[in-house]
C-alpha cells in the first residue's frame, strides 16, 4: 500500500509547449478508458505522455495494483534496482524508501530516446484567464510519465482510470544588477569613469519542477568590454567550475558570452534555488556619454533543444558624464575668453587624471595603460574645453599656469557631478550649471616711483648750476 501511494502521489513539476498531438505509440495492457487532465497548463505548450508500466488489474478500494513493464521500458527498468523490483512473473513493485523524484529524472532522460505514447497541446486561455487545460483521453491504464520540452521535470502518476494533475511548473527568472561603486549597492544603474571596472550580478531563480539545459546569455553594448566571470554561487555556496562552461566564441545569437550549465547540475536544482553569476566589464573609449547610457542585457534559455524558450531580457545601464569648462576674464561687463591657461583634473587635488585628446578641445579619461595621454589642458582663444568619461563624483580643477599677465588661482575649483550628470547643483539651483566658469583676475600697471626721483635730481642739479654761475660772476666783479 505504501509503495502504491508513492507511485500515485508522485507529482513533480509539469511544463508546456505548442500544438495538438495524437497518440503516437501502442499502449500495452487491456484496461482502457484512462485519462490525464492537466490543470493550469500554459497556453500553446505541448505535453507528452509515456506509459512506463501498464495495469494488469487493480482494486482501488483495497489499494491493490498489479503493474507490469511496458515492453519498450522493460530493459531499462530492470537496471533501476534502486527504485523498482521485478518478481518471477514480471510484476513490478516500488522499492521501499526509494526516491521517486530521482527516478523521475532518470526516466525523463530515457524518455528522450523514445516516442511518446500521446501528445496534447494546451489551448489558448479563455478571455480573462492566464492558463488553460490539457487532456489526454482514451489511454490504456498504467503508470505514466508526463513531460514537456520547456525545461521542467516530469510528473508520474497512475491512470486508474482518471487522474488530474495540477500544473506546478513555473519558468525560471533572471534579474540582472550592476554595482554602484560609491556605495557598493547593486541596482539597475550605476555611474563610472572610462577605464573603470564595472561589477555585474545576474540572479537566476530555478523553476519549480527542475531545470533543463540552462544557458545564461549576456550582451554588452559597444561601451563595455567583457573581462570575465568572477564566480557563480548556488544559494550562496560556490559552484565548482566543472558544472558550467563560459563560452565567448562561435556564438550565433549576437551575445557577448554564455554560461552553459551541465544537465547534471540542472538536475540538482530545486524550486526557487538561486544561481548568482558574478562577472565584470570595463567601461571603454566607445562609451556613450550621458544620454541613454551603456546597456548590458541578459537572459536565460532553457528547455529541449527542439523548442528552446527564453526568459524576458533583464537590463542594466552604466552611465558616464562630461563637464564643460570656460576660462574667462571680465572686460567691462563682458565675459571674455582667455587663452593660455593650463589646468589639471584630479579627484584628490594632487594626482592628475590621465586624459586623451579627441580634438576640438574635447578630452576623455584614459584607460589603464593607454599611451599618448596628457595630464594638462591649455585653453585656446575660445577659453573652453570639455572632459568626458567621468563618474558621478567630486573633482578638483587646478590651474597650474595662468595666462600671461593674469593672476593664477589661489586654489582648485571644486566640481561635483551628481545624479543624472548634474554639475555643481545647489539647493537654489538643483539643475546645476551648463558649464563651469573659471574667472581670472588681472591688475592695472602699478604707478612708477622712479619718475619723481629723477625730477628731484634735475631740480637740485639746476639749482647747483645756477648757484655756481652766480658765485663765479661775483668773484670776477670783486677782482
C-alpha positions in Angstrom: 0.0 0.0 0.0 2.8 2.4 0.9 4.6 1.7 -2.4 1.4 2.3 -4.4 0.8 5.6 -2.6 4.3 6.7 -3.6 3.6 5.9 -7.2 0.2 7.6 -7.2 1.4 10.5 -5.1 4.4 11.5 -7.1 3.9 14.8 -8.8 7.0 16.8 -9.8 6.6 19.8 -12.0 5.0 19.9 -15.4 5.6 22.4 -18.2 4.4 23.2 -21.7 4.9 23.7 -25.5 2.9 24.1 -28.8 0.3 22.2 -30.9 -2.2 19.4 -30.6 -0.9 15.9 -31.0 -2.4 12.4 -31.2 -1.4 9.0 -29.8 1.9 8.0 -31.3 2.7 4.6 -30.0 0.7 1.5 -29.0 0.0 1.4 -25.3 0.2 -2.0 -23.6 -2.4 -3.6 -21.4 -6.1 -4.5 -21.9 -7.6 -2.0 -19.4 -8.8 1.1 -21.3 -10.6 4.4 -20.8 -7.9 6.2 -18.9 -7.4 9.9 -19.0 -4.9 12.5 -17.7 -6.1 16.1 -17.1 -3.6 18.8 -16.5 -5.0 22.0 -14.9 -3.3 25.4 -15.1 -1.4 24.5 -18.2 0.4 27.2 -20.0 -1.3 28.0 -23.3 0.1 26.6 -26.6 2.6 24.4 -24.8 3.0 20.7 -25.7 2.8 17.9 -23.2 4.0 14.3 -23.8 2.8 11.1 -22.0 4.9 8.0 -21.8 3.4 4.7 -20.5 6.2 3.2 -18.3 4.0 0.5 -16.7 0.6 -0.9 -17.6 -2.1 -2.0 -15.1 -3.0 -5.7 -15.5 -5.6 -5.3 -12.8 -6.4 -3.1 -9.8 -8.7 -2.7 -6.8 -8.8 1.0 -5.7 -10.9 0.1 -2.6 -8.2 -2.2 -1.4 -5.5 -0.1 -2.8 -4.1 -3.0 -4.7 -2.4 -2.6 -8.1 -0.8 -5.1 -10.4 1.8 -3.4 -12.6 3.9 -4.8 -15.4 6.5 -3.1 -17.6 5.7 -1.7 -21.0 7.9 -3.7 -23.3 9.8 -0.7 -24.6 10.7 0.3 -21.0 11.4 -3.3 -19.7 15.1 -3.5 -20.3 15.8 -0.1 -18.8 13.5 -0.7 -15.8 15.3 -3.9 -14.9 18.5 -1.8 -14.4 16.8 0.6 -12.0 17.1 -1.7 -9.0 17.3 1.2 -6.6 13.7 2.2 -7.4 11.8 -0.8 -8.7 11.9 -4.6 -8.4 10.6 -7.4 -10.6 9.2 -10.8 -9.3 9.5 -14.0 -11.2 6.2 -13.3 -13.1 7.3 -9.8 -14.2 5.2 -7.8 -11.7 6.8 -4.5 -10.8 6.8 -3.1 -7.2 8.4 0.0 -5.7 11.5 -0.3 -3.6 10.7 0.9 -0.1 12.1 4.4 0.7 13.4 4.9 -2.9 13.3 8.5 -4.1 10.6 9.0 -6.7 12.0 12.4 -7.7 15.3 10.9 -8.6 13.6 8.1 -10.5 11.6 10.7 -12.5 14.8 12.5 -13.6 16.3 9.2 -14.8 13.0 8.3 -16.6 12.9 11.7 -18.3 16.4 11.1 -19.8 15.3 7.7 -21.1 12.1 9.1 -22.5 14.1 11.4 -24.7 15.1 8.3 -26.7 11.6 7.1 -27.2 8.4 8.1 -29.0 5.6 9.4 -26.7 2.5 7.4 -26.4 0.5 10.5 -26.7 0.9 14.2 -27.0 -1.5 17.0 -26.2 -1.3 20.8 -26.5 -2.6 23.4 -24.2 -5.2 25.5 -26.0 -5.4 29.3 -25.8 -6.6 30.6 -22.4 -10.2 31.8 -22.1 -10.7 35.5 -22.0 -9.5 36.9 -18.7 -7.6 33.7 -17.9 -3.9 33.1 -17.8 -3.9 29.3 -18.0 -5.8 26.6 -19.8 -6.3 22.8 -19.5 -4.6 19.9 -21.3 -6.3 16.5 -21.5 -5.1 13.1 -22.6 -8.1 10.7 -23.4 -8.6 7.1 -24.2 -5.4 5.9 -22.6 -4.6 2.3 -21.6 -4.4 2.3 -17.8 -1.0 2.4 -16.4 1.8 4.4 -14.8 2.6 7.4 -16.9 5.5 9.9 -17.2 4.3 13.3 -18.4 6.9 15.6 -19.7 7.4 18.8 -21.7 10.2 20.3 -23.6 10.3 23.6 -21.7 12.9 22.5 -19.2 10.9 21.3 -16.2 10.9 17.8 -14.9 8.1 15.4 -15.5 5.2 14.1 -13.4 4.5 10.4 -12.6 1.0 9.1 -11.9 -1.3 6.2 -12.4 -4.5 6.3 -14.5 -7.0 4.4 -12.5 -8.8 5.2 -14.6 -8.6 9.1 -14.5 -6.0 11.3 -12.9 -5.9 15.1 -12.5 -2.5 16.8 -12.4 -2.1 20.4 -11.2 0.5 22.3 -13.2 3.1 23.4 -10.7 5.6 24.4 -13.3 7.0 28.0 -13.4 9.5 29.3 -15.8 12.9 30.4 -14.4 13.6 34.1 -13.9 16.7 36.2 -14.5 17.3 39.5 -12.7 20.5 41.5 -13.7 22.0 44.2 -11.4 25.1 46.4 -11.5 27.2 47.8 -8.6 27.4 51.5 -7.9 30.9 52.0 -6.7 30.1 55.0 -4.4 28.0 52.8 -2.1 28.6 49.3 -3.3 24.9 48.7 -3.7 23.6 46.7 -6.7 20.7 48.0 -8.7 19.6 48.8 -12.3 22.0 51.7 -13.0 25.5 52.9 -12.0 28.0 55.7 -12.9 31.6 55.1 -13.8 34.8 56.6 -15.2 36.1 55.4 -18.6 38.6 52.7 -17.8 36.8 51.7 -14.6 35.9 48.0 -13.8 32.2 47.5 -13.6 30.8 44.6 -11.5 27.6 42.8 -12.5 25.4 40.1 -11.0 22.7 38.1 -12.6 20.4 36.0 -10.3 18.6 33.0 -11.9 15.8 31.6 -9.9 15.1 28.0 -10.8 11.7 26.9 -11.9 9.6 24.8 -9.5 9.9 21.4 -11.2 13.6 21.3 -12.0 15.5 22.5 -15.0 16.8 21.5 -18.4 19.6 23.0 -20.5 20.0 26.3 -18.6 22.2 28.7 -20.6 22.9 32.3 -19.5 23.3 34.8 -22.3 24.8 38.3 -21.8 25.0 41.0 -24.4 27.2 44.1 -23.8 26.9 47.3 -25.7 29.9 48.9 -27.5 30.9 50.9 -24.5 31.5 47.9 -22.3 34.4 45.4 -22.7 33.7 42.0 -21.1 36.6 40.9 -18.8 35.4 37.7 -17.2 33.2 35.6 -14.9 34.5 36.0 -11.4 32.3 33.4 -9.7 29.0 31.5 -9.6 27.1 30.5 -6.5 24.1 28.3 -5.7 22.2 29.5 -2.7 25.3 31.3 -1.5 27.7 28.4 -2.0 30.4 28.5 -4.7 29.6 26.3 -7.7 32.5 24.2 -9.0 33.7 25.2 -12.4 33.1 21.6 -13.7 29.4 22.4 -13.6 29.5 25.1 -16.2 31.3 26.4 -19.3 31.9 30.0 -20.2 31.8 30.5 -23.9 32.9 33.6 -25.8 33.5 32.4 -29.3 31.3 30.9 -32.0 28.1 32.4 -30.6 25.3 32.8 -33.1 22.8 34.9 -31.2 24.9 38.1 -31.0 25.6 37.8 -27.3 28.9 38.6 -25.8 29.3 35.5 -23.7 27.4 32.5 -22.5 27.4 30.4 -19.3 26.3 26.9 -20.2 25.3 24.7 -17.2 25.7 20.9 -17.4 22.5 18.9 -17.2 23.9 17.1 -14.2 24.0 20.4 -12.4 20.5 21.4 -13.6 19.2 18.1 -12.3 20.2 19.1 -8.8 18.1 22.3 -8.8 15.0 22.7 -6.7 12.2 25.2 -6.7 13.4 28.7 -6.1 17.1 27.8 -6.0 19.2 31.0 -6.6 22.1 30.9 -9.1 24.1 34.1 -8.9 26.6 34.8 -11.7 29.2 37.5 -11.0 31.2 39.0 -13.8 33.0 42.2 -14.8 33.5 44.6 -17.7 35.5 47.7 -18.4 33.9 51.0 -19.5 35.8 51.7 -22.6 36.5 54.6 -25.0 33.4 53.9 -27.0 31.1 54.6 -24.1 28.1 56.7 -24.7 28.4 60.0 -22.7 25.3 60.8 -20.7 22.3 60.2 -23.0 20.9 56.7 -22.9 23.9 55.2 -21.1 25.6 51.9 -21.8 23.2 49.0 -21.6 24.1 45.4 -20.6 21.3 42.8 -21.3 21.0 39.2 -20.2 18.5 36.4 -20.5 18.3 32.6 -19.8 17.4 29.9 -22.3 16.1 26.6 -21.1 14.2 23.5 -22.3 14.7 21.0 -25.0 16.8 22.0 -28.0 13.9 21.4 -30.3 11.9 24.1 -28.6 14.1 26.4 -26.6 12.5 29.1 -24.5 13.9 32.3 -23.1 13.3 34.4 -20.1 12.5 38.1 -20.7 15.5 40.4 -21.1 16.9 41.9 -17.9 18.9 45.1 -18.4 21.2 47.5 -16.5 22.7 50.8 -17.7 26.1 52.2 -16.9 26.4 56.0 -17.2 29.4 58.2 -17.6 29.3 62.0 -17.7 31.1 65.1 -19.0 31.9 68.6 -17.8 32.4 71.8 -19.9 34.8 74.5 -18.6 35.0 78.2 -19.7 38.1 80.2 -18.8 37.5 84.0 -19.0 38.1 87.5 -17.7 35.8 90.5 -17.4 36.3 93.3 -19.8 33.8 95.9 -18.6 30.7 93.8 -18.2 31.6 91.3 -20.9 32.9 87.8 -20.2 35.9 87.5 -22.5 37.6 84.1 -23.2 41.2 83.6 -22.1 43.8 81.6 -23.9 47.0 80.2 -22.3 45.5 78.9 -19.0 46.7 75.4 -18.1 44.7 73.0 -15.9 44.8 69.6 -14.4 41.8 67.5 -13.1 42.0 65.2 -10.1 39.9 63.5 -7.5 42.2 64.4 -4.6 43.6 67.8 -5.6 47.1 66.5 -6.3 47.2 63.4 -8.6 46.2 64.5 -12.1 43.9 62.2 -14.1 45.4 61.0 -17.4 43.4 62.2 -20.4 43.3 61.5 -24.1 42.7 64.4 -26.6 39.8 63.7 -29.0 40.4 67.0 -30.8 38.3 70.2 -30.9 39.1 70.9 -27.2 37.5 67.6 -26.1 39.3 65.2 -23.8 38.3 61.9 -22.3 39.5 59.9 -19.3 42.2 57.5 -20.4 42.0 53.7 -20.0 44.6 52.0 -17.8 47.9 51.6 -19.7 46.8 53.7 -22.6 49.5 55.6 -24.5 49.6 59.2 -25.8 47.9 60.6 -22.7 48.2 64.1 -21.2 47.5 65.4 -17.7 47.4 69.1 -18.6 44.9 71.1 -20.7 45.8 74.5 -22.1 43.0 76.8 -23.3 42.9 78.2 -26.7 41.3 81.5 -27.8 37.8 80.1 -27.1 38.8 79.6 -23.4 36.7 76.4 -23.5 37.3 72.7 -23.2 35.3 69.5 -22.3 36.3 66.5 -20.3 34.3 63.3 -20.9 34.1 59.9 -19.3 33.6 61.0 -15.6 32.0 59.2 -12.8 29.4 60.9 -10.6 31.9 62.1 -8.0 33.8 65.2 -6.7 36.7 66.5 -8.8 39.3 69.3 -8.5 40.2 71.6 -11.4 43.6 73.1 -10.6 45.2 76.0 -12.6 48.9 75.2 -12.9 49.7 78.2 -15.1 47.7 81.4 -15.6 47.7 83.4 -18.9 50.5 85.9 -19.2 49.6 89.0 -17.1 46.9 87.2 -15.1 46.9 86.0 -11.5 47.0 82.2 -11.0 44.1 80.9 -9.0 44.9 80.5 -5.3 43.3 77.1 -5.1 41.5 74.4 -7.1 37.9 74.8 -8.4 35.6 72.1 -7.0 33.4 70.3 -9.5 30.7 68.0 -8.2 28.9 65.7 -10.7 25.8 64.3 -9.1 22.9 62.1 -10.1 22.0 62.2 -13.7 25.2 64.0 -14.5 24.1 67.3 -12.9 27.1 69.6 -12.3 27.5 71.7 -9.2 23.9 71.6 -8.2 22.8 73.7 -5.2 19.7 74.0 -3.1 18.7 77.1 -5.1 19.9 75.7 -8.5 19.1 72.0 -8.4 19.7 71.7 -12.2 23.3 72.7 -11.7 25.3 74.6 -14.4 25.8 74.0 -18.1 29.5 74.8 -17.8 32.0 75.5 -15.0 33.2 79.1 -15.4 36.7 80.0 -14.2 37.4 83.7 -13.8 41.0 85.1 -13.9 41.8 88.5 -12.5 44.5 90.9 -13.6 45.6 94.3 -12.3 46.5 97.7 -14.0 50.1 98.8 -14.3 51.4 99.9 -11.0 52.5 103.5 -10.6 56.2 104.3 -11.3 58.2 105.5 -8.3 61.4 106.2 -10.5 59.9 109.3 -12.3 59.6 111.6 -9.2 63.2 110.8 -8.1 64.7 111.9 -11.4 62.9 115.2 -11.3 64.3 116.0 -8.0 67.8 115.3 -9.3 67.1 117.6 -12.2 65.9 120.4 -9.9 68.7 120.1 -7.5 71.2 119.9 -10.3 69.8 123.0 -11.9 69.9 125.0 -8.6 73.6 124.0 -8.1 74.5 125.0 -11.7 72.8 128.4 -11.2 74.4 128.9 -7.8 77.9 128.1 -9.2 77.5 130.6 -12.0 76.3 133.3 -9.7 79.4 132.7 -7.4 81.7 132.9 -10.3 80.3 136.2 -11.5 80.5 137.7 -8.1 84.2 136.8 -7.8 85.1 138.3 -11.1 83.4 141.6 -10.1 85.3 141.7 -6.9 88.6 141.2 -8.7 
